[in-house]
């Protein structure tokens, strides 16, 4: 992990989210495919971290998966979780390297929006304090919005993750004007957050087609990518999919950094 305040390096970290390996496993209720095996393959393919979202309803990653990942991987684990007492107790028991606080609604298919840090500022400040004291690097998953960034900074979160969903949705829909506006917002807000001293990550919905312009944003330190990679793995295998994502990121970053 970088120090807060340091200039972003040329290399952009890739966190591979393995939730949907567990989704496929849970469709049959047996032990395969095993998310730990996917995490180990991701490491071999050049991932810099493993991300897993322990949802309240345990629809994909389970408590046993978190135990297995903590024991079995050497890469840092980024535990995504809602701001609930149950999840915080689990995080404090395992002490993963990073904890990303995400909004969670039972009826949603995936994490739809960013966290409302500005609205729940005091409660979130109290919520993350024990995690910070336990040595977890806490990030807030937020929209690229000045108010949410300022609130994240005020509550003492060292890291934010910007939601790239709106940019990716517009890319898939072929809505060029919206895509470019969303990208410009990500660029501006990543710079704003860096200037405050925050470490800036991004993710949600990224694909081989959409990752380049995001990877080129110089103020970003890390991307977290899951669903597309697991889907692509069906056709080309997980290692090949991750290696290509890594290459797309590195190429875009090299062009941007010059
Ligand atoms: N970052 C966060 C905080 C997320 O909640 C997710 C989805 O779980 C991702 C990144 C990865 O999104 P995707 O699976 O669409 O690549």
Boltz pocket constraint, residues with backbone or C-beta under 6 A from the ligand:
constraints:
  - pocket:
      binder: B
      contacts: [[A, 17], [A, 19], [A, 53], [A, 80], [A, 100], [A, 102], [A, 110], [A, 111], [A, 141], [A, 161], [A, 202], [A, 203], [A, 204], [A, 205], [A, 206], [A, 224], [A, 225], [A, 226], [A, 227], [A, 228]]
      max_distance: 6.0
